[in-house]
Amino acid sequence: MKELQNLKSLEDFLQRLGAAAGESETNRNLADYFATHYLEIPFMTAGEVAAEAKVSQASVSRFCMSLGFHGYSDLLRKLQKLVREDITAPKRLRYATRGNRDDYEEILANEQLNIAGLREVAEQEAFRRLADKLATAPRVVLLSARMSATLLPYMTYVLNKMRDGVEEVLPHTPAWNSLPLRDPAGTQIVTIAFPRYPNILLSHVERLHDAGFSIAAVTDRVVSPVTQFADPVITVPVTTSSIFDVYGAPIVLLNLLLLETAKRIPGIEERLNRVETLEQGEHIYWNF
């Protein structure tokens, strides 16, 4: 049976539930519960699902494996990817704070699994290609919007220590408006786009793509709407079981990407030493 990671829509998941429902009465109860409460399940433990569906926790695990997953946690992570855009912050708050459950356990467990998968991401060709572009492009423009843009200052700060020609561009700024007018030659655009994907970002990336700019993307899945305009594309999962998306895994991945970029920049050690000397001379940091 196919893994859920290969599914393109929630409808495919619901069809799989329907197929599994006929295997036993327990499976039918669980399939009915999953089909009815799929928006709430990303915020529930296996024990809570078992109690609500009136089955054993072991039955929940077996049901998940019958659907093609390694267990409940595996299903949970992949279901989150399908429904995250339908779960607004008010819904998340209502689901995540109901009852006396331990909200932290599921969030931390999901994030640990996401981070554990980053080595595989870092071994992909797209990861190496983006590191090459960040190291060699004459100009690098980091582009994002709304919550996804909160990751840009970290990347901008570190890249500016490593090399020249790095710029962060956000909506409603002069640079955002004039960017399509620039010469695409020598400019590498890197966009970060996580759900809920901002339309203002997607339309701008499309405009830049049509103007001939080289665009790379860091996003959450291969069917992200930004992928049609970008190459290479790096995908990294985000945890959605909190009131707002958790960017722990993306920030770790960006750190790995910046490390890989540094390895590709000639004279990087000398530059970092110059940065350190400059900061010491200006007494940037507290000295005990």
N, C-alpha and C positions, 0 to 999 in steps of 0.2 A: 504494500500500500504506500502511496506517496506520503512524504513528510509534509506537514502543514506549511513549512517554509517555502514550498513550491506552489502554494495556492495563491491565486491572484485576487480573491474577493471573499467577503463574508459568506456569500451565497454558496461557494464551494465548501466552506466549513459546515454550513447547515445541511448540505446534501450528505456530507460524510456522517453527520450525526444521524440522519434519517436511515442511512444504510446500516449503522451499528445498532439501531434501536430494536431491530427484529431478532437479535441474537439471544436475548434473555429478558426476563421481566426487569431485572436490575438495570440492564443496559437501557431499556426503554424509559425507566424512571430518570436515569441520569441524562439520557439524550433529551428528554422533555425539559428537564431543569436547565441544561446548558442552552438549549434553543430559546428558552424564555428569559433567561437571566444572563445572557452572554456579556452584557455591559457591566454587570456587577461582579462577575467571576474574577476579573483581573484584580479585584480588591479583596478576594476571599482566600482563606487557606483551604487545603484539602479537607480538613476536619469540618470546617463550616459548610462546605458543599455537601459532605456526607450527611451531616445533621439535617440540612434543609431538604435533601432528596430522600432522606430516610433509608440510607444504605450505609454500609461500613466504609471506613476510610480506605481499606484495602480494595474494596470494590471500585472506588474512585480511581485508584492507581491502575488497576487492571483495565478499566474502561479507557483511560487515557492511552495505555499501551495498545489497546485494540484499535485505536484510531491512528496508530502509527507514530506515537511519541515515546520518549524514554520514560515518561512519568508525568505527574501533574505539573511540576515546575516547568518542564519543557513545553507542555501545552500552553501553560499560562503565558510564558514569554512570547510565544508565537501568536496567541490570540490577542495579546495587547497590540501587536503590530497591525492587526486587522481592524480593531475597533477604536484605536486611540483618537482618531479624528472625530468620532461620534461622542466622545466623553469630554464634555466641557468642564471647566473648573468647578462650577456649582455642583454638577453631577458627581465629580470626583470627591468633593468635600462631603457630600451626603453619603456616598458609598464608603469612603475610607474612615469615617468617624462614627459609623453606626456601632452600637453594642459596646462590649468591653474588650474587643479584640486588640491584639498587639499590632499596631499599624507598622511599626518599624521592621518587624521580622521579614515580612514579604518584600518590602522595598529593598532591604539590605541583601536578601538572598538573590533577588533578581539582578541587582547591580553587580554582585560578586560573579554571577554567571556571565553577565555581559563583559566584564573586565577579563574574565578567564578566556573568553573567545577572541581577545584582541591579538594574540600572537598569530592566529590564523589570518586575520585581516592584514597584519603587518608583513606577512609573507607573500601577499598577492602582488602581481605585477603592477596593478594600478597604484598601489602604495609606493613602490619604488619609482614609478614614473612621475608621480606628483613630487616626491622628494627631489628628483632631478630638476624638475621645472622650478621649484622654489629656490634651488641653489644656483641655477644658471640664467634664468630669465632676467633681462636688463631691468624690467620693472614688474613688480608684483602688486596687484590690487586685490585686497580682501573685501568681499562684498557680502552683506547679509541684511536682515531686517527683523524687527520685533524680537521675540525671545531668542531665536537662533543667533542674533547679533551679539548676545551677551558673551559669546565665546571669542569674538573678534579681538577685544583688547588684549587678551592673553597672547594670542598668536601674533598680533602686531608688535607687542612689547618685546617678545623674544626674538622675532625675526629682525627687528631693527637693531638689536644688539649684535646679530650675526652678519648683517649685510646692509647695504644701502638700497634705495629705490623701492621701499615698501610703504604702501599707503592703505589706510582703512577708509572705506567709503560706505556711508549710511544714507538711507532715504532722507529727503527734504534738506539736503545740503547742496551747495553749489557744485561740488565734485560729482555728486550723483547725477545731477542734471547735465553736466557737460561731458561726462565719461563717454557717451556714444560718439562724441565729436572728435575724440582723440584718434591718433593713428594706431591701429591695432598691432602693427609690427613691433615686436619686442615687449609687448605687454601680456603678462599672464594673469588672468582673473581667476581667483579662487573663491567660490561661494559656499557658504554653510547654510543648509536648508533642512530643518527638521519640522515635523508636524507641530502645530497646524501650519502648513506651508503658506507663507504670506503671498497674496496675489501681486502685491507691489514688487516683490523680489522676483517672482517668476516672470512677470511681464518684462522687467528690466533685463533679466538674463537672456530672455528670448531676443530682445532688441539688440543686445550686445553680440549675441551669436550671429544674428543676421548681418551685423555690421562687420563680421569677420574676426572677432576677438577669439583668442584661445581661452577656453573656460574649463576649469576643473571644479569638481564638487565633492563636498563631504556631506553625506546625507544618511538616512536611516534604512533604506531598502532599495532594491533594484527597480522597483516600480514607482519610485519617487518621481514627481512630475519634472524635477529639475534635470533628471538624467538624459532626457532627449536633447538637451542643449550642451551637455558637458562630456568631456573625455580628457583625462581619466576620471572615474568616479569611485570614491571610497565609501563603503557602507558600514555603519556602526550602529548597533541597537541602542535605544534609550529606554529607560524604565518609566512606565506610565502609571504605576500603581500608587503614586502619591498625588497630591492635589495639583501639582505642576510636574512636567517632565523632569526627570533626573538626568543631568548631563555629566555624571561621573565618568562613564565609559568614554564619551566623546572627548572630554578634556584629557584623559590618559592617552587616548589615541593621538591627539594633537601633539602631546609631549613626545611620543614615540616618533611621530612624523618630523618634528623639529630636530630631534636627535639624529635621525637619518639624513635630514637636510644638512646639518652641521658637518657630517662626515664627508659631504660632497663639495664643501666650500674650501677652495685653496686658501691657506693662510688664516684659517679660522682661529687657531690658537693665539696667533699674534694679535688679531683683532680683539678677541675677548680680553687679552691682557691689557690692551690699550683702553678698553671700556672700563676695566677694573681700576686702572690707574687714574682715569678721569674721574670716576665716582669717588675714589678715595681723596683725590685732590679737592673735590667740592663738598666733602664731608656729607655724602648722601645718606649714609646709614649710621645709626647709633653705635657708638664705640664704647664697650664696657671697660 
